[in-house]
Amino acid sequence: MADPVSWLLIEPGWRVDASDGTEAGRVEEVTGDSNADIFDGLAISFSALGRQHYVPAEQVASIEQGVVTLALDQAGVRGLGSFEEPAEEIEIEPEKASRVARVEERAVLRPKTGAHATTPLRRLLEWLGLAGRR
């Protein structure tokens, strides 16, 4: 058994195993806030062109180099819901500021932090073995 690694090292293309040891799919995207070290979850797919499914961080049993093992059996994995892109982060002034200042002047949209994604073309090439995994 390999040593556990941090969620920050998970990359698209890593194998995802169910709790019974069977391969459940591949990592497509990692969501979380790397600055605050908050792991939110994973987007996984069961096939190269399949839709993405969301695995909450609570369902990740272990992370080893190249493999994420879930706390779900194969049936539980197949029952996962679809992955929805996380909302952008918005910072708004405190309540003492005027509504105009809070909403118009100080609203700041930031890109997701700590999310690693891959393109559909790269996903297909990786599944076919025509492109090296990152």
Secondary structure, 3 states (H helix, E strand, C coil): CCCECCHHHCCCCCEEECCCCCEEEEEEEEEEECCCCEEEEEEEECCCCCCEEEEEHHHEEEEECCEEEECCCHHHHHCCCECCCCCCEEECCCCCCCHHHHHHHCCEEECCCCCECCCHHHHHHHHCCCCCCC
